[in-house]
Amino acid sequence: MYTYQAAATRSWSSDAITQANEDPMSIKKEMNRWEETTLKQVTDRFPERKESFQLSSGIETPRLGVPEGPACEYESKLGFPGEYPFTRGVQPTMYRGRFWTMRQYAGFATAEESNRRYRYLLENGQTGLSVAFDLPTQIGYDADDPMSLGEVGKVGVSISSVEEMAALFEQIPLDKVSTSMTINAPAGVLLAMYIAVARRQGVEMKALRGTIQNDILKEYVARGTYIFPPEPSMRLITDIFQFCSQEIPGWNTISISGYHIREAGSTAAQEVAFTLADGIAYVQAAIEAGLDVDDFGPQLSFFFNAHNNLFEEAAKFRAARRLWAGVMRERFKARNPKSWMLRFHTQTAGSTLTAQQPENNVARVTIQALAAVLGGTQSLHTNSMDEALWLPTERSVQVALRTQQVIACESGVADSVDPLGGSYLVEHLTDEIERIAGEYIRKIDDLGGALPAIEKGYIQREIQDAAYAAQQAVETGEQVVVGVNRFQVDDEINLERLAIDPAVEAGVRERLAALRAGRDPARVADLQSRLDRAARGDDNLMPLFIECVENCLTLGEICNTLRGVWGEYQARGF
């Protein structure tokens, strides 16, 4: 079994430690080596931003702060950005080269309305799209299914067919924009629709960039939008790994998600542990399916939450990177350094937003976004001030996006790589989160891995206990929530509200009926029959998904065919 050990013991021989202790300039020498090799390879191709990194006092912000003195502990625990163990970041220049991808999670009502919001966000400086699907889409039902009644377009955009997907990305060139899609159980089908739309635009698959969440294990413990039992669900995931490694090398095949684990009530260390345990399960499943770890490892990505404790959150991201680098290199013997990198998207914490004094949420989101940036995120979504009340308006979304832009362009925190590195507090917190998360991962390994731990209810109970303790702290006043249990005011909320017109559902249903009326019934029946047979076999399902959606089979028709073969997952009580 892989042994999780203190990061300081992972590298450096006794001779190297002796030499470092005898030579207090060795860290500077290592930094010079890093500048001439790893850093230079990147800056020769992607120069740093041209604006000044000088502070108002005339002090030049250093690219990277390093300690003076022996290098042994520094090198093994921290190293340099872009190098193992990636504690200080996965890229040598981080935001001195370019800022993180700014995404605003958006989607509501119809494809056309969501498309207008996407183009509004892009016009306001957003640099990547993030699609929110409604509940029926997330669990594989068409908008006209009886199960969808009353839910169409409410918490995201309704997508039942490739025609709606095409409308969603109208006038948005898919070879120019990176798209993230929060979709799990039917992720392969929605990816197939995205590919089909790209083909209509004349865009080759290899040019596509983006991410599908595709993380079913956290659905079983924290979110609930599952469809199929674990075994076929894991098959769908590994089919996507294999297909994308060959056809869409720039696509992130999974976003292993701690966000929803944290929203369900976990601690920061539990978020790291349970997310990485899920990641281990996916890597193991892919290897058992015959894939080479370095074929799919570079396409794995992660998704984390950012809460209010600035230093804990920044340390959490650094600890997660270091842990994952060790898992991939030592446990799974990955050889490609890109397979060792934990690249992640961050969303600010929806569970911390309050309906009381909603303007206070701007301050919360700012702190949370700052923690993500200080922790080295690759992309970021900032929640809007009104999300505890209703779907965000254009105005509140613009404020949320501007929050990222102010942090990027005005705060100075993007001018140095890993600016918190070397802080006694942050390094202590990083070590402690790594230690606690490692202990959890060992426990999960002892239970047989993430899936057995889920089936035994271990992870669910740990999250529930943490959530209960956190709520107790709020109710007793030990944890202050401004405007809720302290500093309350009796004030009327006067914010603009976004409401979904009830007529949206009827309109979507009518268009779906027209789509079905215009298809070749024999062709539809043949594809459904082929899909049934393929689901009973072991061929990769992605090419058939693409063929199905290009012939206008709907999301519900495809998922219902799979339901007929695999059944549905039934959650157990613990």
N, C-alpha and C positions, 0 to 999 in steps of 0.2 A: 504494500500500500504506500502511496506517496506520503512522505513525511513533511509536515509544515514546520519549518524551523525558523528561528530568528533570522531576519534578513542579513544581519551582520555576519553570519556564518556561511553565506551562500557562495562566496567567492574569496579570492585572495589566499594564496598559500602562505605558510609560515615565513618563507623567505621574503615574499612580497610585503608582509606585515612588518618584518624586521627592517627591510629597506625603507619602507615608508616612515616608520618611526625614527629612523636615523636621518631621514631627509625631509625636513618640514616643508620643503619647496615642491614635494612630489605632487601635491594637488594642483599647483600652478602648472607643473609640467604636463600633467594629465589634461588640464584645460587647454593648454597650447596644442596638444595632440588632437583633442576633440575639435578645436577650431580649424585645424589644417586638414582634417579628414571628414568626419561626419557633418559638421556645420558647412564647410566649404562646398561639399557635394550638393547641398541644397541651395545655398545662396548663389552659386554659379548659375543655377537654373531658375530660381525664384528669388530675386533680390528682396531685401527687406523694404518695408514702407519708407518713403522718402521724407516724411515729416520729421521734425526734430524730436529727440527723446530727452531734451534738456528741461530740467525743472525751473520754476520761476526764480529760484535762488542761484541759478547758473550751474547747478550740479547736473552732470550728465548721468542719466539713468543707465546703470550697467546692463548689458545684455543678460548677464547671468551672475548672480552673487554666489560665491563659494567661500568656505571657511579657510582661514590660514592654519596650516599645521598638517599633521599626519593624514594620509589619504585613505588608510585601510578601511575604517568604518564608513567614511564618506562614500567611497567608491562602491562598497558592497550594498549599502542601504539606499543610497541616493543615485550615484552615478551622474551622467550628463543627459540632458534632454535628447531624445531620439535614440537612446541606447539602453540596453538592459540594465537595471530592471524597470526603466521607464517611470520611476517615481516622480521625476521632474517634468514629465511630459512625453508624448509620443513623437513630437516633431522637434527638430533642433532649434528652430526659430520661434515656434508657437505663433503668437499673435503679432510678432514683429514682422512676420512674412505676410500674413493676411489674417483678418479677423475670423472668428468662428462663424459657422453658417447660422444666420438668424432666421429661425422658422417660427411662424405663429400657427399653432394648431387650430384649424378652421374647417368648418363644414356644417351646413344646415339646410333644411328644406330641399330644394331641387338642385340638380346639377348646375343649372343655369345661374341660380342665385349664388351658389358657392363659387362658381367660376368668376362672377363679378367681384366677390370678396377677395379671391386669390389675386386677380389683376390689380385690385386696389392696394393690396399689401405689397405686391411686387413694385408698383409705382411709388410706394412710400419707402422703398429701400430694403424690403425683405429679400434675403438671398437664397431661400429654399422654401419649398412648399411642404406642408404637413397636413394630411387629409384626415378629418374626423368623419367616420361613417356612422349612420344611425344604427339603432339596436337591431332591427331586422337584418340589415346587411351584415352586421358583426356575427350573427348566429345563423347565417345562411338561408334566410327566408326572402322571397320576393315581396315587393310592396303590396301585391294583391293577395297574399296568403292570409288566411284568417288570423294566424298568429301575429301578424303585423298591425292589426287594427289599432288605431290610435297612437302608433309609435313612429309612423313614417316621417322622416325628416326632423324629428324632434331634438335628438342629441347629436346629430351629425347629418351628413348628406345621404340621401337614398340612392343607392346604385344597385339596380337589378340586372342590367344588361350592358353590353359593350357600347350601345348607342348612348346611354347615359354617361358612361365613362368618357366617351368622345366629347360630349357636351361639357363635362366637367373640366376638360383641358383645352377647350376651344381657344384659339389664339395664343396658346402657351406652348412654345416649342420644346418638346421633351428631350431634345439633345442639348438644350441650353440650361435647363433647370433640374436641380436635384429634388426628388420627391420622396417624402416619407409617408408611409401609409400605416395607420394604426389598425391593423387587421390581423387576426390570429387563426382561428379554426379554418376559415375559407381563404387563407392568404394566397394559396397557389392559384385560385380562381381569379382573385382580384389582380394579381400580378399578370396573369394571362390576358386579362382585359387591358391592362396598361400596355403590354407588349403589342396587342392588336391595334390599339390606338396609335402607338408609335409607328407601326407599319403603315397605317393610313397616312401619317404625316411624312412618310418616306424616310423615317429614322431607323437605322439598323439597331438590333438589340445590343450590340457591343458598345453603342454610344450612350446607352441609358445609365443614369446614375441615381441612386436613391436607396431606400430601405423599406423592407416590410417587417412589421413587428414579429409575426410568425412564432410567438413564444407561448406554447400551449400550457406548459407546466405551471406558470404563475396564474393562468386562468383557473386551474383546479384549486388553487389555494387562496387567491386574493381578488379575482375580478369576475369570473363566472361566465364569460362568453365562450364557452366550449361547445362543441357539437359531438365529436366522436370520442370513443374510448382511447386510452393512451397509446396502445400499440399502432393502430392505423394513423393516429395523429402524428406519432413520431416518424412513421413512414413518409407522410406528406412532407414533413420538415426535411428529412434527408433527401427526398426526391428534389426538393428545391435547391438544397446545397449542391447536389450533383449537377443539376441542369444549369444553374447559374455559374458554377465554376467553369463550365465549358462555353456557355453562350453569352453571359452577361458579367464579365469579370469585374466591372466597376460597381456592381450592385451589392449592397449589404444584405445577405440572405436571411438575417435574423437580427432582431434587436432584443437581446436578452434583458428582461425588464425588472429592475428593482423598484421602479416608480410605484407600481400598484401595490407591491409588498409594503412599501413605506406608507402609502395612502391607507392601507388596511390597518396600520397601527404599529408596525415594526420599529425597532430602534435603528439608528444609523448602522451599527455594526451588523445587526441582523439583515438589514437590506443588502449589505455587501456579501455576507455569508450565503444567504439563500439564493441570491442572484447568481453568484459564481458556482454554487452547487448545481443550479439548473444548467448553467453553461457547461459544466463538466459532463452532465448527463447527455446533453446534445452532442458534444464532441465524441463521447464514447459510443453513442448510437450510430453516428456517422461512420466511425471507424469499423464498427461491427457490420455495417452495411457495405463495407468494402472500399470506402473512400480513404484517401491519404490525407492525413491531418494538414499537410501544407497545401493541399489543393483547395480546401475550403476555409482553413484557419484565417487567412487574411480578410475574408469577407464577413467574419463575425463582428457584430457590434453590440453595444450595450446601451441601456436607457436607465438613468438614475433620477432620483428626486433631489431637490434642493430645499432644505428647511431653513429655519431662522438663525440657528447657531452658526455664525459665519465660520469660525475656526474648525468646529467639528465637521462641518460639511466639506470644507476644502480639504481637510485631512482625510476624510472618507474617500474622496476620489483618488487621492495619492496612494492610499493603502490598497484600494481595489486594483489599481494598475500594477503595483508591485506583486500582489498575490497572484494575479492572473498570469503575469509574465513567468512566475515560477511554475504554475500549474502547466502551462503549455510547453515550456522548455524541459522541465524535469519529469513531469508525470506522463505527458503525451509525446515527449521526445520530438517536438516540432523543431525543424532546423531553420526555417525561414524566419528571420527576425520580425517580419510583418505578422506572423502568426502569434508572436508573443505580445503584441500591442493590444491593450484594452482601449479601444476607441469608443467614445460614448456621446450620446445626446443627453441633455438635461432639460427637465421641465421644472419650473418653480412649483411649490407645493399647494395644490388645490385645497387640501384638507386644512391648511392654516388660514385660508381666507375667511373673513367674517362678513355676515350680512349686516351686522351692526357697524356703523361708521365705515362704510365701504371704502372711503377715500384712504383710510389707513392701510388698505391692501397695497397701495402703490409703494409705500415704504417697505412693507414686508417683501414684496416682489423684488424691489431693488436690492435688498440685502441678500436674498436668495440667489438672484442672478449674479451678484458680485461673488458669492461663494463658488458658484459654478465656474466662473471665469478664473478666479484665483486657483481653483482646483484643476484647470486645464481641459475644460470641455471642448468637444469638436463642433457641437451645434447646441442651440439653446432656444427654448420657447419660454416666454414670459407671460404668465397669466394676467388677465385683465381684472381691473378693480371690481367689476360687477359680476364676476362669475359665481359668487356665492348666492346670487339672486336670480340670474337668468343668463341666456346666451349673450355674449359680449356684443356691444354695438361697435360700429366703425370707429367712433370716437375713442372708446375705451381700448380697442385693439391698437389704435395708433399710439396712444399713450404707452401701452405695454411695449410696443416695438421701439418707440423713442427711448424707453428706459435702457434697452440694450445698446442703442446707438450712442447715448450719453456715456455709458460705461466704456464703450469701445473708443470713443473719440475724445472724451474730455477728462476722464478720471485718471489716466496715466497707468492704470493697472495692466494694460495690454502692452506696455513698453518694455517690460523685462520678462524673461522666461522664468516661470515659477517664482514670483516675487516673494512668496511666503517661505520658500525653502531656506532652512537654517534657523528659522524661529524655534526657540526652545519649546514653546507651547505646541506649535504645529507639528514638529517632529515627534514630540511625545504622544500627541493624539494620533498621529499616523501609525506609530508603533503599536499603540494600544488597540486601535481598531483592527489592525492586521492580526494581532494576537487573538482577540476575541473572535473575529471572523474565522480564523484558522481553527480554533477550538470547535466552533459550530460545524465547519466542514468535516473535521475528523469524526464528529458525532454522526453526521449524515452518512459518511462513508461506512461507519460501523453498522448503520441501519440498512446498508445495501445500496445507497445512492439516493438521489433526490426523489425519484418516483416511488420507491418503497417508503421513504420518509413521509411523502405526501399521503400515500395509501394508509399508513399507520396513524396519520393525523398529527405527527410530531411538529411539522412546520406550522400547521394551522394553530395548534395550541400555543406555540411560542409567540406567534403574532398576536393571538387573542390576549394572552397574559400581558404582553407589552402594551397593547392598546388600552386594556383595562387600567393598568398602572398610570398611563398618561392621562386618561380621563379623570381618574381619581385626583391626580395632581392639580388639574384645572379646577375641579369642583371644590377642593379644599383651599384653593388659592396659593398653593405652593408654586404652581406654574402660572405666571401672569399672562393673560391674553388681553391686550389693551382694547378697551371698549366692550369687553364681554364680562370679565369678572373683576375688572378695575377700570377706573376712568370712564364709567358709563355716562351717557347723556341720553336724554329723552328728546330725540330729534327725528324729524320726518325725512325720509330718503327722497331726494328729488333728482334722480338720475334718469336719463333716457333709457327706454326699455325696448329690447328686440323681442318680438313675438312672432311665432310661426302661424301663418294663415291656415285654418282648418281645410281650406280648399286645396292645399298642396297635395294632400293624400289622394283626393279624388282625381286630380289631374295626372298624377304619376300612374295611378291605376289605369286610367284611360289610355295613356301612351303605351303601357305594357300590353294591354289588350290589342292595340293596333299592331304592335311588333309581332305578337304571336300570330295574328291573322295574316300577316304578310310572309310567313315562313313556309318552307316546303315540309309538310308533316312527315313524309317518308324519310327525309334527310334527318330530321330531329329524332325520330324513333330509332334510326340506325345508329346515330351517335350515342344516344342513351344506352342502347344495347352494347355497343363497344365499350362504353365507360363502365358498365356493370361488369363485363368480363375482365377488363383491365384492373378494376379494383380487387377482383378475386385473385389476380396474378401478382407478379412482382415487377412488371415493367414500370419505368419512370412515367408518372402520370402527367407531367407538365406539358409535353407536346400535344397530348390529347385534350388537355384543358384549353390550350390555345386554339386548336381546331374547333372545339365546341363553341367557344365564345365568338369566334369569327363567323360562325354560322348561326349566331344569335340565340344559342341556348342561354337561358337565364341562370343567374346565380342559384336561385331556388331549385331549378330543375337539376342542375349538376349536384348540388348538395343533397337533395332528396334521393337521387340515384345512389349516392354514396351512403346515405343513411340506410337505404334498403339492404346494402351489403354489410356494413359495419355496425349498424345500430347507433344508439346515442349513449353518451356517458351519463351515469346517474350518480350524483354526489352522495357520499355517505355522511351520516352524522357522527360526531365524535364526542 
